Amino acid sequence: MELELKIYRLVPTAPADDPQWMDRPPQREVVVRALTTGDARLVASEAELDFTDTDAKPAEGNSTEMASSFRSEKLYTVIEDDSGRYVADGPRGVVDGSVRRDTIAPVESGRGL
């Protein structure tokens, strides 16, 4: 039995000056194809740049995926989108909107921490 994917919108709910953003830039609404609302948060967070994808410290196997703002219920709400604007058939992933990839700065060559 194949699991049915649905369309979900991740909508920021906290104001840009909310301290819970913790110096992470707020992102705009993102639309994903996922299994559940929880999986929608995972899909969005997996699209972000992770420390293990860069030469930034601590790149030695320490993932920052759990720190994604998309995982916070205080920063984003997840809404099932049944408007028909997007088809649920297709691969699990980001369907619309852009996930920022500049939330982690790589270490500049020659400048260690």
Residue pairs with C-beta under 8 A, 6 or more apart in sequence:
3 35
4 35
4 88
5 33
5 34
5 35
5 88
5 89
5 90
5 92
6 33
6 34
6 35
6 36
6 80
6 88
7 31
7 32
7 33
7 80
7 81
7 82
7 85
7 86
7 87
7 88
7 95
8 31
8 32
8 33
8 34
8 37
8 40
8 78
8 79
8 80
8 81
9 29
9 30
9 31
9 78
9 79
9 80
9 81
10 29
10 30
10 31
10 32
10 40
10 41
10 44
10 70
10 76
10 77
10 78
11 29
11 76
11 77
11 78
11 79
12 26
12 27
12 28
12 29
12 75
12 76
13 74
13 75
13 76
13 77
14 20
14 21
14 26
14 74
14 75
16 26
18 75
20 72
20 74
20 75
21 69
21 75
24 69
24 103
25 100
25 102
25 103
26 69
26 75
27 69
27 70
27 97
27 98
27 99
27 100
28 97
28 98
29 97
30 44
30 47
30 70
30 94
30 96
30 97
30 98
30 99
31 81
31 86
31 94
31 95
31 96
31 97
32 40
32 43
32 44
32 92
32 93
32 94
32 95
33 43
33 86
33 88
33 90
33 91
33 92
33 93
33 95
34 40
34 42
34 43
34 92
35 92
37 78
37 80
39 92
40 78
41 68
41 70
41 71
41 76
41 78
42 71
43 92
43 93
43 94
44 68
44 70
44 76
44 94
44 99
45 65
45 68
45 70
45 71
46 65
47 93
47 94
47 99
48 65
48 68
48 70
48 99
48 100
48 101
48 103
49 101
49 102
49 103
49 104
50 63
50 64
50 65
50 104
51 57
51 58
51 59
51 62
51 63
51 64
51 104
52 59
52 61
52 62
52 63
52 64
54 104
54 106
54 107
55 106
55 107
56 104
56 105
56 106
56 107
57 107
57 113
64 104
69 75
69 76
70 76
86 95
86 96
107 113
